[in-house]
Amino acid sequence: MLGRGAGEGVRGDGYAMSEDQPTGSAASVGVEVADAPAAQAMARFDAIYDQPDPRAYFRALGPLAYRTPGHAQHIFRRLKQALSTGPATTPLTVLDLCCSYGINAALLNHDVTLEDLYDRYTSREAAAMSTSQLIDWDREFFAARRRRDPARVIGLDTAARAVAYGRAVGLLADGFAENLESAPPGPALRRAVRDARLITVTGGSSFLSHRTFRPLLSAARGPVWVAAFVLRTTSYTSVGDCLAAFGLATERAAPTYPQRRFTDEGERRYAIDAVVAAGLDPEGKECDGHFHTALHLSRPTSDVVMTPLDTLVP
């Protein structure tokens, strides 16, 4: 949805659920048993993830200073540039997981910032529009700000209305409302990801497992990089193990990034306890009132050697 998640803390890590999906158990959303405490301790934002348009999303997350897509914007552009080695006329294909309304696509391919989007969707002008009017307004807005070298972004999310919005305004070249944690990808999705070179995640990693990544990587015809912003309260080990089976080595970048403010003292206690249990230091991060994420980048080992991580992550 224009960038799923208040992250792990919006539906845990932000893997949106459509209204007709069950929400009563960890298994129902593909979350591993180890992540169940997160789903119980963190605030839920289910109501904003599958709306006809992104206005409720930005109204809800703005006061919490949700910023992960903004942190990812310049990093994803660097990764895109590093991978754009083919003919200039062939755009790089990016698969954005938990894409929601298409926020990562908006930030990757257009001269806009996350703050611009907050201002836009919480404005009086936007509030007065119908969804159809907002679609027309957005289509014109993004077309006028399209970068000269856009990637071809494919979106995947369980929230059908959010994906449809991203496609309608031109942010997503293609979009699929499927939950690979509960069912294998359909033929159209498998075909769409054949040329993917980069998979991105800014919210939702807590609810993604090998069940999502394995069929996607199996469908891709060439080597793929996977860039995931993961909350420090959760483990990425099982996903990293899955990616290793496809020859990808996972590195965690040194910087951490504030994700959003805690909604209450319960979230703060949970986050501090979780990062301490993981052997990490919460001082200056979770202790200061915010969830923090770290970038995990998975690449073929030859690419890891040729292009050190610190040249891609400032």
TIZA-446514 format. One record per residue: x, z, y of N, C-alpha, C in turn; residue number from 1. Coordinates in steps of 0.001 Angstrom, whole numbers. Each point is the difference from the previous one (the first is absolute). Example, Ala and Ser with C-alpha at 12.3 -4.5 7.8 and 13.67 -1.06 7.14 Angstrom:
TIZA-446514
n.px n.pz n.py ca.px ca.pz ca.py c.px c.pz c.py n
13190 7800 -5690 -890 0 1190 900 0 1200 1
-350 -720 1050 820 60 1190 -770 730 1090 2
//
This chain:
TIZA-446514
n.px n.pz n.py ca.px ca.pz ca.py c.px c.pz c.py n
852 0 -1140 -852 0 1140 862 0 1153 1
-205 -802 818 1014 -95 983 934 1108 -316 2
543 20 -1070 1038 890 -314 -455 1262 -625 3
-373 47 -1126 -558 1117 -693 572 1256 452 4
178 660 -197 188 1257 118 515 971 882 5
-727 893 456 564 1168 579 810 453 -1133 6
122 -814 -822 916 -30 -1032 -401 861 -1104 7
926 667 -510 -260 935 -1048 -644 1128 724 8
-1050 148 107 -587 978 859 -1222 -665 527 9
-115 -1232 -385 -1260 -668 153 -185 -540 -1369 10
-860 585 -711 -224 -342 -1391 1291 261 -710 11
608 1110 280 1236 322 -643 1084 -781 664 12
249 -1199 -430 1014 -812 631 -656 -1132 724 13
-1264 -151 -168 -678 -1015 755 -508 -1157 -808 14
-39 77 -1313 -516 -1126 -778 -1499 19 111 15
-550 -863 810 -1413 86 351 -910 -216 -1175 16
-1113 632 82 -1038 -144 -1008 -1221 -607 660 17
-630 -939 -664 -1257 -506 529 -1106 984 -330 18
-1118 -115 701 -1027 1027 -85 -622 124 -1379 19
54 -1075 -803 -638 78 -1301 952 436 -1094 20
1215 407 366 945 455 -998 -76 1510 -130 21
241 531 -1195 -33 1439 -186 1158 662 706 22
-237 1197 504 1055 712 713 227 1389 -555 23
-581 296 -1128 29 1378 -448 1230 439 -740 24
841 -932 -469 1152 424 -778 1217 -789 394 25
1177 568 -303 1231 -707 298 58 -1306 -757 26
-427 11 -1250 80 -1212 -802 -833 -1124 581 27
-1082 350 682 -902 -1037 492 628 -846 1085 28
1054 484 640 651 -792 1027 1409 -390 -415 29
340 226 -1245 1294 -421 -473 1116 967 341 30
-300 1141 570 1042 957 328 455 706 -1260 31
1311 192 -108 517 677 -1166 -330 1487 72 32
-7 649 -1137 -372 1412 -44 889 826 914 33
1277 -369 93 921 767 831 -383 -47 1467 34
-761 -1005 406 -381 -140 1395 -1348 632 312 35
-678 545 -1004 -1320 573 222 -1 1101 1058 36
1021 889 48 2 1017 1058 -13 -601 1397 37
652 -1141 172 -5 -643 1314 -1407 -412 385 38
-727 -576 -944 -1362 -439 289 -892 1167 377 39
292 1180 -548 -809 1176 284 411 672 1304 40
1298 -56 332 502 737 1153 -106 -774 1306 41
-46 -1306 -81 71 -810 1204 -1379 -457 461 42
-110 -175 1300 -1270 -450 573 -358 -1381 -526 43
-1284 -254 -129 -482 -1280 -504 -622 -792 1148 44
271 -1282 -20 -497 -883 1053 -769 -1181 -600 45
-641 238 -1119 -650 -1085 -744 -964 -819 860 46
-689 652 921 -1068 -672 748 507 -1111 910 47
1290 11 348 496 -985 970 621 -1214 -659 48
135 4 -1320 809 -1027 -641 -723 -1271 -376 49
-1289 31 -123 -702 -1222 -394 -1184 -261 919 50
284 33 1286 -998 -324 1010 4 -1511 277 51
-1015 -512 656 -13 -1435 322 1104 -417 965 52
548 965 763 1084 -298 934 827 1273 195 53
1167 -92 654 936 1125 34 -203 1037 1099 54
-1086 -34 729 -134 918 1131 -17 1461 -429 55
-734 337 -1047 -57 1392 -460 1360 470 -485 56
740 -886 -607 1347 306 -492 895 475 1145 57
25 -763 1068 877 354 1115 -515 1209 775 58
-1303 160 85 -532 1198 666 367 1262 -771 59
-16 -69 -1315 285 1179 -811 1485 332 -47 60
844 -1010 -72 1423 242 -217 796 152 1287 61
-529 -485 1103 705 140 1266 315 1440 367 62
-973 921 -68 286 1396 343 1033 662 -904 63
213 -559 -1188 989 549 -933 1352 -687 134 64
100 -941 939 1256 -711 257 553 -652 -1258 65
-872 -689 -732 447 -723 -1190 853 -1183 429 66
1250 -90 -521 954 -957 545 744 -841 -1035 67
-244 156 -1283 833 -677 -991 70 -1518 184 68
-1101 -719 209 137 -1449 202 888 -359 1187 69
-19 823 1028 870 -247 1140 1462 162 -354 70
325 1017 -804 1381 171 -449 426 -1169 -879 71
-935 -506 -787 326 -1071 -950 173 -1351 676 72
-583 -187 1160 -61 -1327 616 1368 -676 91 73
962 653 626 1297 -634 216 803 -89 -1299 74
-188 975 -886 698 -61 -1284 -519 -1159 -834 75
-1293 -165 -68 -557 -1119 -766 436 -1341 594 76
118 -68 1312 480 -1246 608 1450 -272 -391 77
809 1040 -80 1387 -178 -441 56 -481 -1447 78
-838 585 -850 -25 -408 -1401 -465 -1447 -123 79
-1001 -353 759 -484 -1385 -7 1113 -959 395 80
740 347 1040 1084 -870 447 1072 -131 -1077 81
326 1110 -663 1027 -36 -1043 -416 -863 -1180 82
-1305 -74 -249 -503 -760 -1144 -352 -1443 341 83
-31 -337 1262 -426 -1344 421 1179 -962 -78 84
335 -394 -1214 1147 -881 -222 -412 -1412 -392 85
-1299 -236 -167 -474 -1317 -401 -178 -919 1191 86
-617 -1166 -221 -253 -938 1103 -803 663 1110 87
320 -365 1227 -652 629 1154 -1504 -226 -4 88
-444 -1044 -683 -1431 -308 -19 -761 801 -1052 89
721 756 -820 -638 769 -1070 -64 1470 387 90
-1159 525 343 -77 1413 391 222 921 -1192 91
596 1135 268 193 1011 -1034 -1353 590 -380 92
-221 197 -1294 -1241 622 -456 213 1493 -187 93
-833 801 652 46 1458 -63 -1303 490 -618 94
104 904 -953 -1180 655 -575 -61 1415 542 95
-1043 306 753 -156 1336 578 -999 794 -832 96
479 1055 -660 -860 839 -829 -713 1033 861 97
-1237 298 -337 -826 919 782 -83 -501 1440 98
-313 -1280 120 109 -698 1289 -1078 386 986 99
-1112 498 -462 -1152 322 820 -361 -1153 924 100
-123 263 1304 -482 -1017 938 1068 -1018 402 101
1226 166 -514 1068 -945 293 977 442 1063 102
178 1314 181 850 462 1096 1458 -398 -165 103
534 76 -1218 1397 -392 -184 187 -1483 295 104
-968 -814 -391 65 -1426 320 -73 -216 1506 105
-834 770 682 -105 -117 1453 1335 305 665 106
660 1052 -455 1250 424 624 1174 -882 -398 107
-19 -523 -1209 1091 -863 -459 -12 -1350 706 108
-1167 -570 169 -103 -1396 431 -422 -208 1447 109
-209 1071 737 -518 -153 1365 765 889 973 110
37 -423 1238 681 770 1040 -928 1090 514 111
-224 990 -844 -815 1164 330 680 1233 -582 112
-353 1156 513 491 1265 -530 -1165 789 -580 113
324 1026 -754 -1061 856 -532 -765 665 1134 114
698 378 1053 -676 616 1147 -978 -979 646 115
381 -1272 45 -929 -1016 514 -1298 4 -800 116
122 129 -1309 -1185 -38 -860 -851 1250 181 117
642 1161 131 -770 1214 294 -781 -169 1302 118
673 -479 1025 -668 -177 1292 -1150 -998 -113 119
224 -1048 -738 -999 -1062 -113 -1264 486 -701 120
167 618 -1162 -1165 330 -825 -711 1283 426 121
612 769 881 -677 1189 528 -485 -218 1434 122
88 -1230 483 -394 -297 1380 -1517 -75 142 123
-472 161 1218 -1436 -149 275 -467 -1418 -301 124
857 -958 265 -367 -1395 -256 -267 -223 -1484 125
879 521 -853 -202 -153 -1440 -1240 755 -461 126
-226 1176 561 -1140 821 -423 -1333 -690 253 127
-49 -865 992 -1259 -648 369 -306 -1234 -843 128
922 -400 -861 -160 -1245 -749 -646 215 -1358 129
-656 -1034 -476 -407 -50 -1401 1219 -402 -825 130
-85 150 -1315 1125 -402 -840 297 -1486 144 131
-1017 -829 62 233 -1443 133 675 -328 1325 132
-363 711 1051 659 -209 1284 1451 462 -57 133
234 1118 -684 1362 508 -126 868 -975 -788 134
-555 -608 -1030 747 -991 -777 428 -1162 891 135
-910 -518 793 338 -1105 905 1057 433 1013 136
-164 1197 531 943 551 990 1383 132 -620 137
59 524 -1217 1277 188 -683 642 -1325 -393 138
-810 -930 -467 558 -1286 -416 736 -663 1163 139
-606 38 1167 631 -586 1187 1225 807 421 140
-113 1327 -46 1093 884 405 1245 -240 -846 141
-151 2 -1308 1166 -143 -869 548 -1425 10 142
-867 -991 108 476 -1381 57 902 -213 1212 143
-316 654 1107 788 -156 1223 1337 728 -81 144
150 903 -965 1212 813 -106 766 -260 -1296 145
-338 -1068 -674 648 -348 -1264 1464 -341 238 146
887 580 -788 1419 -295 114 296 -1395 -556 147
1136 -547 399 318 -1371 -393 376 -124 -1475 148
369 1095 -624 457 -56 -1394 -810 952 -879 149
-1309 -138 -34 -812 972 -738 214 -82 -1505 150
-128 1140 -649 -24 43 -1459 -1411 -308 -478 151
-99 -404 -1240 -1315 -181 -625 -333 1315 -690 152
-926 757 562 -297 1338 -511 -1252 -33 -867 153
153 493 -1220 -1111 173 -929 -323 1486 -36 154
-1257 342 101 -402 1403 -9 -668 397 -1299 155
291 1218 -445 -638 559 -1196 -476 1405 317 156
-1273 258 -231 -583 1307 273 -1305 99 -774 157
-418 1202 -299 -1292 159 -665 -1168 -115 973 158
275 63 1295 -1049 7 1024 -377 -1426 380 159
-1077 -503 -575 -368 -1408 159 -306 -372 1443 160
-709 865 724 -372 -342 1375 1221 -12 916 161
935 909 -242 1215 20 809 824 -1262 -228 162
152 -387 -1258 740 -1221 -317 -687 -1211 628 163
-1318 -39 -89 -746 -1121 579 232 -95 1504 164
96 1146 670 250 -23 1439 1379 -593 290 165
1005 439 -749 1341 -535 206 68 -1503 -176 166
-768 -510 -938 -38 -1446 -205 -779 -689 1124 167
-1103 600 405 -868 -641 996 696 -196 1339 168
869 949 374 661 -113 1304 1327 -735 -86 169
388 -428 -1210 1199 -803 -151 1274 770 -253 170
-98 1291 -292 1198 787 -275 508 -227 -1421 171
-898 -97 -950 355 -193 -1401 -242 -1449 -396 172
1023 -632 -573 -168 -1360 -504 -909 -16 -1211 173
38 1075 -747 -885 180 -1141 -135 1496 -224 174
-1080 407 -621 -226 1425 -216 -811 235 -1250 175
295 1124 -669 -641 302 -1272 -433 1458 -25 176
-1253 225 -339 -541 1353 -125 -7 366 -1479 177
1146 424 -492 153 346 -1407 762 1314 -107 178
-266 748 -1057 704 1250 -274 769 -174 -1299 179
1287 -274 107 806 -272 -1185 307 1257 -794 180
-303 1152 563 163 1234 -757 -1061 128 -1085 181
-1087 -726 145 -1084 107 -977 -289 -1296 -743 182
539 -1123 466 -253 -1283 -662 1130 -965 338 183
317 -925 -888 1064 -969 282 -409 -951 1111 184
966 -633 650 -333 -929 1083 -737 -1224 -517 185
-894 -516 821 -717 -1212 -349 893 -1219 123 186
-425 -1124 -550 814 -1220 39 370 -439 1414 187
-930 119 943 288 -440 1369 1091 851 632 188
-24 1297 -228 1046 874 533 1346 -322 -637 189
20 -212 -1298 1265 -338 -659 587 -1291 571 190
-857 -971 252 496 -1249 591 515 234 1415 191
-698 829 751 359 223 1405 1360 658 151 192
391 850 -946 1255 742 145 1176 -706 -664 193
-201 -1188 -534 1097 -683 -684 1204 -210 902 194
-247 -291 1269 1095 -292 920 379 1191 873 195
-525 1173 -288 318 1186 808 1481 345 -113 196
606 287 1132 1405 428 28 145 1436 475 197
-1017 509 680 56 1363 527 -1343 677 -229 198
33 1199 -568 -1184 838 -159 163 1198 920 199
-1000 289 808 80 1091 965 -1095 1031 -260 200
330 1260 312 -956 1104 -114 297 975 1128 201
-985 296 828 197 1039 1016 -901 1203 -221 202
-954 -95 -880 -863 1123 -334 -670 -279 -1313 203
114 917 -939 -642 -210 -1281 910 175 -1183 204
1286 240 234 940 33 -1122 -309 1118 -986 205
-599 1086 444 -325 1099 -915 -1017 -417 -1050 206
-757 -1045 299 -1057 -432 -904 337 -1299 -714 207
1244 -422 100 433 -1217 -666 978 353 -1110 208
-111 -696 -1104 867 247 -1149 432 -1327 -597 209
605 77 -1189 402 -1217 -698 -1187 -920 -256 210
-1200 567 -59 -1180 -829 -259 -247 -1007 1119 211
417 337 1199 -105 -946 1110 1216 -911 70 212
1189 579 -67 1213 -783 242 369 -934 -1146 213
-193 433 -1227 455 -821 -1135 -664 -1377 -29 214
-1333 -100 89 -595 -1339 -47 332 -855 1218 215
202 630 1149 349 -770 1189 1396 -592 -129 216
953 805 -444 1360 -503 -164 76 -1006 -1138 217
-821 184 -1008 -32 -966 -1101 -525 -1351 469 218
-911 24 966 -586 -1247 498 919 -728 973 219
898 727 661 894 -620 977 1029 -877 -706 220
243 -1182 555 901 -946 -659 1459 242 345 221
264 642 1121 1372 219 406 280 1466 244 222
1231 343 397 328 1396 299 -812 519 1178 223
-392 1246 -79 -858 626 1012 673 1260 523 224
-127 238 1293 373 1289 568 -1273 821 175 225
120 1314 -205 -1133 906 186 403 1054 1026 226
-733 64 1105 286 955 1074 -1188 935 148 227
220 1272 -311 -1100 973 7 375 1212 840 228
-871 357 936 142 1252 735 -747 1071 -794 229
737 989 -460 -533 993 -937 90 1386 628 230
-1072 762 -86 30 1376 499 1044 819 -741 231
676 862 723 998 867 -627 -635 1037 -912 232
-1301 161 76 -700 956 -866 -252 -554 -1392 233
263 -1276 -220 -304 -621 -1285 1242 -656 -584 234
-34 -259 -1292 1122 -626 -699 -249 -1491 -184 235
1049 -778 163 -55 -1445 -215 737 -390 -1281 236
418 1007 -762 858 -246 -1152 -644 -915 -1029 237
-1260 240 -333 -629 -807 -1047 -147 -1453 431 238
-302 -232 1274 -68 -1375 489 1387 -632 -27 239
1008 750 428 1364 -512 -36 425 -381 -1405 240
-400 803 -980 323 -316 -1394 -664 -1303 -429 241
-1245 -196 423 -702 -1245 -312 719 -1190 624 242
388 132 1255 672 -1098 684 1360 -293 -618 243
666 1034 -510 1304 -193 -642 -105 -907 -1216 244
-1132 54 -681 -206 -861 -1168 -25 -1476 390 245
-212 -284 1283 21 -1377 499 1317 -307 716 246
999 838 -196 1308 -234 575 146 413 1442 247
-910 847 491 60 438 1389 585 1401 96 248
973 157 873 592 1309 268 -650 583 1243 249
-403 1257 -67 -708 638 1113 937 914 772 250
49 -184 1305 767 854 896 -955 673 978 251
304 1244 336 -782 704 1013 816 70 1280 252
-559 -513 1082 699 7 1279 114 1423 527 253
1063 262 751 247 1351 496 -1015 473 1036 254
-409 -837 950 -936 502 1013 -1348 370 -608 255
-670 935 615 -1398 265 -338 -838 -273 1245 256
-1297 -189 -223 -874 -438 1084 -1259 857 24 257
-353 559 1156 -1258 751 74 -1168 -908 -370 258
-853 494 -885 -1145 -797 -429 -1238 323 839 259
-415 1250 -44 -1103 462 850 67 1507 102 260
-735 546 954 -85 1448 143 -846 593 -1118 261
276 1245 -330 -843 713 -953 -1358 271 630 262
-1010 4 -833 -1337 308 501 -250 1495 69 263
729 776 -805 -213 1446 -4 1197 693 -644 264
-46 1323 -18 1092 789 -555 140 -228 -1499 265
-1105 -290 -677 70 -263 -1431 854 -1216 -312 266
-153 -1062 767 843 -1184 -201 1460 323 278 267
237 783 1035 1379 348 339 654 777 -1132 268
-698 985 -533 564 796 -1094 250 -868 -1224 269
-967 -862 -303 167 -886 -1153 1245 -877 165 270
158 -622 1176 1104 -928 222 1348 703 -89 271
107 1164 624 1267 728 -37 333 412 -1425 272
-974 532 -714 244 409 -1385 410 -1191 -861 273
-633 -1146 224 283 -1176 -827 1404 -543 239 274
429 -62 1249 1333 -545 247 1084 977 -435 275
-253 1286 137 964 990 -494 119 -101 -1516 276
-1128 -159 -681 17 -144 -1458 762 -1248 -427 277
21 -1015 864 725 -1237 -298 1474 95 370 278
431 1163 501 1394 182 367 351 -541 1371 279
-996 -185 850 219 -540 1337 -180 1098 1045 280
524 -247 1185 -51 985 1083 -1122 -358 973 281
-991 871 181 -1100 -309 924 300 309 1458 282
1125 665 289 305 375 1380 129 -1243 881 283
-658 52 1151 44 -1116 925 -887 -1161 -398 284
-699 160 -1103 -879 -1068 -476 -1377 604 -264 285
-287 314 -1262 -1304 588 -316 -216 1333 719 286
1049 757 181 -140 1282 704 -443 -189 1451 287
228 -1191 528 -373 -272 1383 -1394 -594 138 288
-743 -83 -1117 -1406 -354 121 -426 -1380 -431 289
902 -772 -630 -341 -1355 -416 386 -247 -1457 290
-820 -781 -693 480 -611 -1231 1112 -976 370 291
986 -150 -896 1073 -970 209 95 -937 -1194 292
349 -1249 281 221 -985 -1049 1467 -405 -28 293
394 -598 -1124 1316 -625 -120 -202 -1393 -572 294
817 -938 444 -75 -1363 -515 742 -101 -1320 295
-679 -530 -1007 621 -325 -1282 27 -1522 -110 296
1187 -559 -133 154 -1451 -93 576 -359 -1362 297
-735 -832 -729 408 -429 -1339 347 -1481 47 298
1220 -330 -497 482 -1380 50 816 -310 -1244 299
206 -1281 -308 947 -341 -1056 1370 584 321 300
712 425 -1006 1285 668 235 971 -893 769 301
-63 -1308 -210 898 -899 732 -287 50 1497 302
-1258 134 369 -357 98 1415 431 1338 589 303
-62 1048 -807 442 1317 459 1475 -49 375 304
790 -706 -812 1438 -111 258 269 -879 1215 305
-704 -1111 95 269 -966 1071 -504 468 1363 306
-1115 721 13 -605 428 1265 -230 1502 -39 307
949 788 486 -153 1457 -44 -1261 464 725 308
-565 1074 -499 -1250 514 554 115 323 1482 309
1144 520 423 115 422 1397 51 -1174 973 310
118 -1223 -506 -92 -1163 883 -1445 -442 202 311
-895 524 -833 -1412 -360 79 -849 1081 655 312
456 1242 -104 -750 1138 532 818 632 1110 313
-401 -156 1242 781 542 1125 34 1517 -11 314
//
